[in-house]
Amino acid sequence: MEIVDLGGVHYAGTLLDLEKALKVREAGKNSFWLAHDQKKFPAISIVVAGGMAAVFYVPSEDDAGFVSVGDAISSLPHDRVRFSISQFPAGDIEVPDDSIVAFEEAVAVAKEFFLSRALPTSIRWRRL
């Protein structure tokens, strides 16, 4: 599996390799694009800030796909969470808090996707 993050391109041949790659952080954050066999789609995108994550499943270039559905985190000061998807703050994205899942749930999605290209079933999804 090819993994692109803020630090570059990496490859995971095993689930352990995948887990190690997903633990990498730069200033507590990272953004991951996971795809099979050097193909762009289907893909999983995971954005991470601390213990929070948002997950996107992109089935094809012409399909916006799905976003994770999480329990709205009432302790957040706003109804959106900012995630970095590049080295530049201007590239940050904001995700509604009801799309936020625990990082551990995002890892479970990535593991499921590692084994199958289909939409993972370990979390709930909302169609975009």
Summary of the structure (lengths in Angstrom):
residues: 128
radius of gyration: 13.6
end to end distance: 24.8
largest distance: 40.4
contacts: 366
relative contact order: 0.20
helix: 21%
strand: 39%
